[in-house]
Amino acid sequence: MQAAKMSEFHRFGRKIVGVGFNYKSLIEELRVKRKSSPTLFLKAPSSYVTQGNTIQIPDDTKPTWYEVELGVIIKETIKNIRPTEALNSIGGYCTAIDLTHRSTTKAGDCTDTWAVSKSFDTACAIGEFIPVDKIRHPNDVVLWLAVNGELRQRKNTSDMLLPVPGIISMISRFMTLEAGDLILTGTPSGIGSVQSGDVINAGIEDIDDIHFQVE
């Protein structure tokens, strides 16, 4: 993918692949039984929202949760890639906020599904494209997130259960990854809810800083 197009990856990637329960601190915080591998899910490309736009939560009567994540952008088509080769398939990075609308409705309602809770419009808030030379060690950067100036999340990516090369390798076993695809690599402890009127700031320490108004 050309550099100009890579910088606008959210317009060209065909899918967003999320990784759930990939931080030891979050597993401990939520008291989730640790699995042999993290959970994978998909977010619709229509859920992208970029800086200068607002996060639109679907319903203020039910909680919408924030999750700061390291976004990994794939630069080429890959399938069954080995962990030792996976870093070479990365075109860049971004700060991402994975938003989840947590419905409290009865089981069987369509709003209980991951497809809705993870893919509502503006459920994937992203910062600017970060070239690979800005993050030489994706398994050793600090992610942080604040709501209305209050720090809620701050953790090094070394807390990941499965590091970035392993994530890429695992996903590529099940689905072909293509240029512009975005991988959300998981979130650490400290997740919580936001509501209309809140301001979310998040970033990769010493590298990136993004902000979004919630409506």
Contacts in CASP RR format, 6 or more apart in sequence:
PFRMAT RR
TARGET T0000
AUTHOR 0000-0000-0000
METHOD contacts of the structure
MODEL  1
MQAAKMSEFHRFGRKIVGVGFNYKSLIEELRVKRKSSPTLFLKAPSSYVT
QGNTIQIPDDTKPTWYEVELGVIIKETIKNIRPTEALNSIGGYCTAIDLT
HRSTTKAGDCTDTWAVSKSFDTACAIGEFIPVDKIRHPNDVVLWLAVNGE
LRQRKNTSDMLLPVPGIISMISRFMTLEAGDLILTGTPSGIGSVQSGDVI
NAGIEDIDDIHFQVE
1 9 0 8 1.000
1 12 0 8 1.000
1 75 0 8 1.000
1 76 0 8 1.000
1 91 0 8 1.000
1 179 0 8 1.000
1 180 0 8 1.000
5 12 0 8 1.000
6 73 0 8 1.000
6 75 0 8 1.000
6 91 0 8 1.000
6 92 0 8 1.000
6 129 0 8 1.000
6 179 0 8 1.000
6 180 0 8 1.000
7 128 0 8 1.000
7 129 0 8 1.000
8 129 0 8 1.000
9 73 0 8 1.000
9 94 0 8 1.000
9 129 0 8 1.000
9 180 0 8 1.000
9 182 0 8 1.000
10 45 0 8 1.000
10 48 0 8 1.000
10 50 0 8 1.000
10 126 0 8 1.000
10 182 0 8 1.000
12 179 0 8 1.000
12 180 0 8 1.000
13 45 0 8 1.000
13 178 0 8 1.000
13 179 0 8 1.000
13 180 0 8 1.000
13 181 0 8 1.000
13 182 0 8 1.000
14 45 0 8 1.000
14 178 0 8 1.000
14 180 0 8 1.000
14 181 0 8 1.000
15 42 0 8 1.000
15 45 0 8 1.000
15 175 0 8 1.000
15 178 0 8 1.000
15 181 0 8 1.000
15 182 0 8 1.000
16 42 0 8 1.000
16 43 0 8 1.000
16 44 0 8 1.000
16 45 0 8 1.000
16 47 0 8 1.000
16 48 0 8 1.000
16 124 0 8 1.000
16 181 0 8 1.000
16 182 0 8 1.000
16 183 0 8 1.000
16 184 0 8 1.000
17 40 0 8 1.000
17 41 0 8 1.000
17 42 0 8 1.000
17 43 0 8 1.000
17 171 0 8 1.000
17 175 0 8 1.000
17 177 0 8 1.000
17 181 0 8 1.000
17 182 0 8 1.000
17 183 0 8 1.000
17 184 0 8 1.000
18 40 0 8 1.000
18 41 0 8 1.000
18 42 0 8 1.000
18 43 0 8 1.000
18 98 0 8 1.000
18 183 0 8 1.000
18 184 0 8 1.000
18 185 0 8 1.000
18 186 0 8 1.000
19 38 0 8 1.000
19 39 0 8 1.000
19 40 0 8 1.000
19 162 0 8 1.000
19 167 0 8 1.000
19 183 0 8 1.000
19 184 0 8 1.000
19 185 0 8 1.000
19 186 0 8 1.000
20 38 0 8 1.000
20 39 0 8 1.000
20 40 0 8 1.000
20 41 0 8 1.000
20 186 0 8 1.000
20 187 0 8 1.000
21 27 0 8 1.000
21 30 0 8 1.000
21 32 0 8 1.000
21 34 0 8 1.000
21 35 0 8 1.000
21 38 0 8 1.000
21 39 0 8 1.000
21 161 0 8 1.000
21 186 0 8 1.000
22 38 0 8 1.000
22 160 0 8 1.000
22 161 0 8 1.000
22 162 0 8 1.000
22 167 0 8 1.000
22 185 0 8 1.000
22 186 0 8 1.000
22 187 0 8 1.000
23 155 0 8 1.000
23 159 0 8 1.000
23 160 0 8 1.000
23 161 0 8 1.000
23 186 0 8 1.000
23 187 0 8 1.000
23 188 0 8 1.000
23 189 0 8 1.000
24 159 0 8 1.000
24 160 0 8 1.000
24 161 0 8 1.000
25 155 0 8 1.000
25 159 0 8 1.000
25 188 0 8 1.000
25 189 0 8 1.000
26 32 0 8 1.000
26 186 0 8 1.000
26 187 0 8 1.000
26 188 0 8 1.000
26 189 0 8 1.000
26 190 0 8 1.000
26 191 0 8 1.000
27 34 0 8 1.000
27 161 0 8 1.000
28 189 0 8 1.000
29 189 0 8 1.000
29 190 0 8 1.000
29 191 0 8 1.000
34 161 0 8 1.000
37 162 0 8 1.000
37 170 0 8 1.000
38 161 0 8 1.000
38 162 0 8 1.000
38 167 0 8 1.000
38 186 0 8 1.000
40 170 0 8 1.000
40 171 0 8 1.000
40 174 0 8 1.000
41 114 0 8 1.000
41 118 0 8 1.000
42 118 0 8 1.000
42 119 0 8 1.000
43 98 0 8 1.000
43 118 0 8 1.000
43 119 0 8 1.000
43 123 0 8 1.000
43 124 0 8 1.000
43 184 0 8 1.000
44 115 0 8 1.000
44 119 0 8 1.000
46 119 0 8 1.000
46 121 0 8 1.000
47 118 0 8 1.000
47 119 0 8 1.000
47 120 0 8 1.000
47 121 0 8 1.000
47 122 0 8 1.000
47 123 0 8 1.000
47 124 0 8 1.000
48 124 0 8 1.000
48 126 0 8 1.000
49 55 0 8 1.000
49 121 0 8 1.000
49 122 0 8 1.000
49 124 0 8 1.000
49 125 0 8 1.000
49 126 0 8 1.000
49 212 0 8 1.000
50 125 0 8 1.000
50 126 0 8 1.000
50 127 0 8 1.000
51 127 0 8 1.000
51 128 0 8 1.000
51 210 0 8 1.000
51 211 0 8 1.000
51 212 0 8 1.000
52 212 0 8 1.000
53 122 0 8 1.000
53 212 0 8 1.000
54 122 0 8 1.000
54 212 0 8 1.000
54 213 0 8 1.000
54 214 0 8 1.000
54 215 0 8 1.000
55 97 0 8 1.000
55 99 0 8 1.000
55 122 0 8 1.000
55 125 0 8 1.000
55 194 0 8 1.000
55 200 0 8 1.000
55 212 0 8 1.000
55 213 0 8 1.000
55 214 0 8 1.000
55 215 0 8 1.000
56 121 0 8 1.000
56 122 0 8 1.000
56 215 0 8 1.000
57 64 0 8 1.000
57 99 0 8 1.000
57 101 0 8 1.000
57 194 0 8 1.000
57 195 0 8 1.000
57 196 0 8 1.000
57 214 0 8 1.000
57 215 0 8 1.000
58 64 0 8 1.000
58 101 0 8 1.000
58 120 0 8 1.000
59 101 0 8 1.000
60 195 0 8 1.000
60 196 0 8 1.000
62 101 0 8 1.000
62 102 0 8 1.000
62 103 0 8 1.000
62 104 0 8 1.000
62 105 0 8 1.000
63 101 0 8 1.000
63 102 0 8 1.000
63 192 0 8 1.000
63 193 0 8 1.000
64 99 0 8 1.000
64 100 0 8 1.000
64 101 0 8 1.000
64 102 0 8 1.000
64 193 0 8 1.000
64 194 0 8 1.000
64 195 0 8 1.000
65 99 0 8 1.000
65 100 0 8 1.000
65 102 0 8 1.000
65 191 0 8 1.000
65 192 0 8 1.000
65 193 0 8 1.000
65 194 0 8 1.000
66 97 0 8 1.000
66 98 0 8 1.000
66 99 0 8 1.000
66 145 0 8 1.000
66 147 0 8 1.000
66 152 0 8 1.000
66 191 0 8 1.000
66 192 0 8 1.000
66 193 0 8 1.000
66 194 0 8 1.000
66 200 0 8 1.000
66 202 0 8 1.000
67 97 0 8 1.000
67 98 0 8 1.000
67 99 0 8 1.000
67 100 0 8 1.000
67 153 0 8 1.000
67 186 0 8 1.000
67 187 0 8 1.000
67 191 0 8 1.000
68 95 0 8 1.000
68 96 0 8 1.000
68 97 0 8 1.000
68 143 0 8 1.000
68 144 0 8 1.000
68 145 0 8 1.000
68 153 0 8 1.000
68 187 0 8 1.000
68 188 0 8 1.000
68 202 0 8 1.000
68 203 0 8 1.000
69 95 0 8 1.000
69 96 0 8 1.000
69 97 0 8 1.000
69 98 0 8 1.000
69 143 0 8 1.000
69 184 0 8 1.000
69 185 0 8 1.000
69 186 0 8 1.000
69 187 0 8 1.000
70 93 0 8 1.000
70 95 0 8 1.000
70 96 0 8 1.000
70 138 0 8 1.000
70 141 0 8 1.000
70 143 0 8 1.000
70 157 0 8 1.000
70 164 0 8 1.000
70 185 0 8 1.000
70 186 0 8 1.000
70 204 0 8 1.000
71 93 0 8 1.000
71 94 0 8 1.000
71 95 0 8 1.000
71 96 0 8 1.000
71 126 0 8 1.000
71 182 0 8 1.000
71 183 0 8 1.000
71 184 0 8 1.000
71 185 0 8 1.000
72 90 0 8 1.000
72 92 0 8 1.000
72 93 0 8 1.000
72 138 0 8 1.000
72 164 0 8 1.000
72 167 0 8 1.000
72 168 0 8 1.000
72 182 0 8 1.000
72 183 0 8 1.000
72 185 0 8 1.000
73 90 0 8 1.000
73 91 0 8 1.000
73 92 0 8 1.000
73 93 0 8 1.000
73 94 0 8 1.000
73 129 0 8 1.000
73 180 0 8 1.000
73 181 0 8 1.000
73 182 0 8 1.000
73 183 0 8 1.000
74 89 0 8 1.000
74 90 0 8 1.000
74 91 0 8 1.000
74 168 0 8 1.000
74 177 0 8 1.000
74 178 0 8 1.000
74 179 0 8 1.000
74 180 0 8 1.000
74 181 0 8 1.000
74 182 0 8 1.000
74 183 0 8 1.000
75 89 0 8 1.000
75 90 0 8 1.000
75 91 0 8 1.000
75 92 0 8 1.000
75 179 0 8 1.000
75 180 0 8 1.000
76 89 0 8 1.000
76 178 0 8 1.000
76 179 0 8 1.000
77 176 0 8 1.000
77 177 0 8 1.000
77 178 0 8 1.000
77 179 0 8 1.000
78 89 0 8 1.000
78 168 0 8 1.000
78 172 0 8 1.000
78 176 0 8 1.000
78 177 0 8 1.000
79 172 0 8 1.000
79 176 0 8 1.000
79 177 0 8 1.000
80 172 0 8 1.000
80 173 0 8 1.000
81 89 0 8 1.000
81 168 0 8 1.000
81 169 0 8 1.000
81 172 0 8 1.000
82 169 0 8 1.000
83 165 0 8 1.000
83 166 0 8 1.000
83 168 0 8 1.000
83 169 0 8 1.000
84 165 0 8 1.000
86 164 0 8 1.000
86 165 0 8 1.000
86 166 0 8 1.000
86 168 0 8 1.000
86 169 0 8 1.000
86 172 0 8 1.000
87 138 0 8 1.000
87 164 0 8 1.000
87 165 0 8 1.000
87 168 0 8 1.000
89 168 0 8 1.000
89 177 0 8 1.000
90 132 0 8 1.000
90 138 0 8 1.000
90 164 0 8 1.000
90 168 0 8 1.000
91 131 0 8 1.000
91 132 0 8 1.000
92 129 0 8 1.000
92 130 0 8 1.000
92 131 0 8 1.000
92 132 0 8 1.000
92 135 0 8 1.000
93 129 0 8 1.000
93 130 0 8 1.000
93 132 0 8 1.000
93 134 0 8 1.000
93 135 0 8 1.000
93 138 0 8 1.000
93 204 0 8 1.000
94 126 0 8 1.000
94 127 0 8 1.000
94 128 0 8 1.000
94 129 0 8 1.000
94 130 0 8 1.000
94 182 0 8 1.000
94 208 0 8 1.000
95 126 0 8 1.000
95 127 0 8 1.000
95 130 0 8 1.000
95 143 0 8 1.000
95 202 0 8 1.000
95 203 0 8 1.000
95 204 0 8 1.000
95 208 0 8 1.000
95 209 0 8 1.000
95 210 0 8 1.000
96 124 0 8 1.000
96 125 0 8 1.000
96 126 0 8 1.000
96 127 0 8 1.000
96 182 0 8 1.000
96 184 0 8 1.000
97 124 0 8 1.000
97 125 0 8 1.000
97 126 0 8 1.000
97 145 0 8 1.000
97 200 0 8 1.000
97 202 0 8 1.000
97 210 0 8 1.000
97 212 0 8 1.000
98 118 0 8 1.000
98 123 0 8 1.000
98 124 0 8 1.000
98 184 0 8 1.000
98 186 0 8 1.000
98 187 0 8 1.000
99 120 0 8 1.000
99 122 0 8 1.000
99 123 0 8 1.000
99 124 0 8 1.000
99 125 0 8 1.000
100 117 0 8 1.000
100 118 0 8 1.000
100 123 0 8 1.000
101 111 0 8 1.000
101 116 0 8 1.000
101 117 0 8 1.000
101 120 0 8 1.000
101 123 0 8 1.000
102 117 0 8 1.000
102 193 0 8 1.000
103 109 0 8 1.000
103 111 0 8 1.000
103 112 0 8 1.000
103 116 0 8 1.000
103 117 0 8 1.000
105 111 0 8 1.000
105 112 0 8 1.000
106 112 0 8 1.000
110 116 0 8 1.000
111 117 0 8 1.000
124 182 0 8 1.000
124 184 0 8 1.000
125 200 0 8 1.000
125 210 0 8 1.000
125 212 0 8 1.000
126 182 0 8 1.000
126 210 0 8 1.000
127 208 0 8 1.000
127 210 0 8 1.000
128 208 0 8 1.000
128 210 0 8 1.000
130 204 0 8 1.000
130 207 0 8 1.000
130 208 0 8 1.000
134 207 0 8 1.000
135 141 0 8 1.000
135 204 0 8 1.000
135 207 0 8 1.000
138 157 0 8 1.000
138 163 0 8 1.000
138 164 0 8 1.000
139 157 0 8 1.000
139 158 0 8 1.000
139 160 0 8 1.000
139 163 0 8 1.000
139 164 0 8 1.000
140 156 0 8 1.000
140 157 0 8 1.000
140 158 0 8 1.000
141 156 0 8 1.000
141 157 0 8 1.000
141 204 0 8 1.000
141 205 0 8 1.000
141 207 0 8 1.000
142 154 0 8 1.000
142 155 0 8 1.000
142 156 0 8 1.000
142 157 0 8 1.000
142 204 0 8 1.000
142 205 0 8 1.000
142 206 0 8 1.000
143 153 0 8 1.000
143 154 0 8 1.000
143 155 0 8 1.000
143 156 0 8 1.000
143 157 0 8 1.000
143 187 0 8 1.000
143 188 0 8 1.000
143 202 0 8 1.000
143 203 0 8 1.000
143 204 0 8 1.000
143 205 0 8 1.000
144 151 0 8 1.000
144 153 0 8 1.000
144 154 0 8 1.000
144 202 0 8 1.000
144 203 0 8 1.000
144 205 0 8 1.000
145 151 0 8 1.000
145 152 0 8 1.000
145 153 0 8 1.000
145 154 0 8 1.000
145 200 0 8 1.000
145 201 0 8 1.000
145 202 0 8 1.000
145 203 0 8 1.000
146 152 0 8 1.000
146 200 0 8 1.000
146 201 0 8 1.000
146 202 0 8 1.000
147 194 0 8 1.000
147 198 0 8 1.000
147 199 0 8 1.000
147 200 0 8 1.000
147 201 0 8 1.000
148 198 0 8 1.000
148 199 0 8 1.000
149 199 0 8 1.000
149 201 0 8 1.000
152 190 0 8 1.000
152 191 0 8 1.000
152 192 0 8 1.000
153 187 0 8 1.000
153 188 0 8 1.000
153 189 0 8 1.000
153 190 0 8 1.000
153 191 0 8 1.000
153 202 0 8 1.000
154 188 0 8 1.000
155 188 0 8 1.000
155 189 0 8 1.000
157 163 0 8 1.000
157 164 0 8 1.000
157 185 0 8 1.000
159 188 0 8 1.000
160 185 0 8 1.000
160 186 0 8 1.000
162 170 0 8 1.000
164 185 0 8 1.000
167 183 0 8 1.000
167 185 0 8 1.000
168 177 0 8 1.000
168 183 0 8 1.000
171 177 0 8 1.000
171 183 0 8 1.000
177 183 0 8 1.000
194 200 0 8 1.000
194 214 0 8 1.000
195 214 0 8 1.000
196 214 0 8 1.000
196 215 0 8 1.000
197 213 0 8 1.000
197 214 0 8 1.000
197 215 0 8 1.000
198 213 0 8 1.000
198 214 0 8 1.000
199 211 0 8 1.000
199 212 0 8 1.000
199 213 0 8 1.000
199 214 0 8 1.000
200 211 0 8 1.000
200 212 0 8 1.000
200 214 0 8 1.000
201 209 0 8 1.000
201 210 0 8 1.000
201 211 0 8 1.000
202 209 0 8 1.000
202 210 0 8 1.000
202 211 0 8 1.000
203 209 0 8 1.000
203 210 0 8 1.000
END
